[in-house]
């Protein structure tokens, strides 16, 4: 079983649609094996998104991710990384496929409801950022 990180972002937590997002994840065949509601600090958000620190959107991203609680999750399943990326849909909800999380719920390219790891290597690093091994229940 492969694992991937999911973050349900502030635009979803503030609209109280996290259960709907989780239902789409589970309906697609992924298991939620760890989950917690957290309030990211600016330092945490900057460290998590450090690969984007030189990009124009970095400050807005950090501000957004610290604006309200997020739900961090570990998802498990066969080919979990690629399956979750398919379920999420394109970053820009205007071009995301029908039936994806972002097409269904995202407000904009910036407020796009969810984050998911982009590779198994990223998933391992990102999961370790938020979870200890004892918090993951397979």
Secondary structure as the mmCIF struct_conf table of DSSP 4:
data_model
#
loop_
_struct_conf.conf_type_id
_struct_conf.id
_struct_conf.beg_label_comp_id
_struct_conf.beg_label_asym_id
_struct_conf.beg_label_seq_id
_struct_conf.end_label_comp_id
_struct_conf.end_label_asym_id
_struct_conf.end_label_seq_id
STRN STRN1 UNK A 2 UNK A 8
HELX_RH_AL_P HELX_RH_AL_P1 UNK A 10 UNK A 13
TURN_TY1_P TURN_TY1_P1 UNK A 14 UNK A 16
HELX_RH_AL_P HELX_RH_AL_P2 UNK A 18 UNK A 27
TURN_TY1_P TURN_TY1_P2 UNK A 28 UNK A 29
STRN STRN2 UNK A 31 UNK A 38
HELX_RH_AL_P HELX_RH_AL_P3 UNK A 42 UNK A 48
TURN_TY1_P TURN_TY1_P3 UNK A 49 UNK A 49
HELX_RH_3T_P HELX_RH_3T_P1 UNK A 50 UNK A 52
TURN_TY1_P TURN_TY1_P4 UNK A 53 UNK A 54
BEND BEND1 UNK A 55 UNK A 55
TURN_TY1_P TURN_TY1_P5 UNK A 56 UNK A 57
HELX_RH_AL_P HELX_RH_AL_P4 UNK A 58 UNK A 65
TURN_TY1_P TURN_TY1_P6 UNK A 66 UNK A 66
BEND BEND2 UNK A 67 UNK A 68
STRN STRN3 UNK A 70 UNK A 77
TURN_TY1_P TURN_TY1_P7 UNK A 78 UNK A 79
HELX_RH_AL_P HELX_RH_AL_P5 UNK A 80 UNK A 88
BEND BEND3 UNK A 91 UNK A 92
TURN_TY1_P TURN_TY1_P8 UNK A 93 UNK A 95
BEND BEND4 UNK A 96 UNK A 96
HELX_LH_PP_P HELX_LH_PP_P1 UNK A 97 UNK A 97
TURN_TY1_P TURN_TY1_P9 UNK A 98 UNK A 99
BEND BEND5 UNK A 100 UNK A 100
HELX_RH_AL_P HELX_RH_AL_P6 UNK A 101 UNK A 105
BEND BEND6 UNK A 108 UNK A 111
BEND BEND7 UNK A 113 UNK A 113
STRN STRN4 UNK A 114 UNK A 116
BEND BEND8 UNK A 118 UNK A 119
HELX_RH_AL_P HELX_RH_AL_P7 UNK A 120 UNK A 130
HELX_RH_3T_P HELX_RH_3T_P2 UNK A 133 UNK A 135
#
